[in-house]
Amino acid sequence: MDGVVRTKPYRLRAEVDADLNTVRAALHSGHLDVATRLCRGVLLPQSESPTLRAEWDELLVALRHAMLNRGEIGPLWSFGEAEYGRDDLEVFERLVELLPGSDPRHTLAAAH
């Protein structure tokens, strides 16, 4: 670990990997199913960091926008099942449009 943390100014001199970066990369490459599966929720929920909140908000808006526009049922359904999408009426309205009436999820989406 010698030389990884620098001071004046404080900097990390090592590659840092985070779920946020993996989700963002999947989203940008069009892999919505992967992005949704890996997007587990708010970054460091106990933190009050405005920067972390802004990063989360930006990622969630981009993911939601891609889900609604692409209209892939599987990822959109996963988004709606996640804690951050559970109360998103527009997601469920879109699912009602996309799901065939014979699909049991259609009734669940309509109930929202």
N, C-alpha and C positions, 0 to 999 in steps of 0.2 A: 504494500500500500504506500510505500515511500514515493513521494512525488505526485500522488494522485490529487491531493488537495493543495492548492496554491493560495497564498494570501496576498493581499494588497494588489488588486482586488481579489476577493474570494472567488475561486474558480475550481471546477472539477476538470482534471486533465485525463479523463478516461471516458470510454463510451458508456453511456447510460441507456439501459433499455427499460421501457415501461409499457404496460398494457395500453396506455393512451396512444403511444406511437404505433403499436401493432394494429389497433383499431383504426387509427387514421390511415395507415398504409392500406389496409384491406378496403376501406371505404373509397380511397382514391383509385384503387385498382378495379373497383366495381364488384368486389366480392362482398355483397351485402349480407349474405348468410354468415360468413366468417366474422364480419364486423359486428353483427348483432350478437352472435354467440359470445364474442370476447368482451363486449361492452357490458360490464357487470354492474355499473352504477357510479355514483358520485366519487370523484377522486378524493381520497383521504377525507372521509365524511366528517371527522372531528376537527379538521382544519378550518380556520376562518380566513385563510389566505384569499384575497381578491383575485390573485393571479390564477390559483387553482380553480376557483369558481368560474372565472372567465374561460379557462381552457375547457372545462367540462361543458359549459353552456354552448360554446362554439362547436364542440364535437357533437353534442346532442342535436343541435339545430341542423347541422350538416347531415347527420345520419337520418334524422326524421325526414328532411327534405328529399333525400335520395330514396328512402323507403316509399314515401307517398308518390313520388314521380315515376319510379320504376314499376311499382305495382306488382312486385313478386310476392305471392301469397305467403310463402314460408317465412321469409325474413320479416315481413310486415306483421304476421301473426306473432312471431317471437318478440318483436318490438312492443306490441300491445300487451303481451304477457309479462314483460319486464316491469319492475317497480316504477321506472321512469316513464313508461308508456301506458300504464294501467288506466289512467284517467284521460287519455288523449282521445277525445271524441272523434276528431277528424280521422285518426288511424282506423277506428272501428267503422266509421262511415265508408271509408275506402274499402275495407274488408267486405262489407255488405255488398258493395258494387262488384267486387272481384269474385267472391265465393259463389259457387253454384248453390241454388236453394236446397239441393240434396245433401250438401256438406253440413254435418252437425255443427261446425264452427259458425256457419251462417247465422243460426239462431242465437248463438252466444254473442256474436258480434252485434247483431241487431238489438240485443237486450241492453247493450251499453248505451 
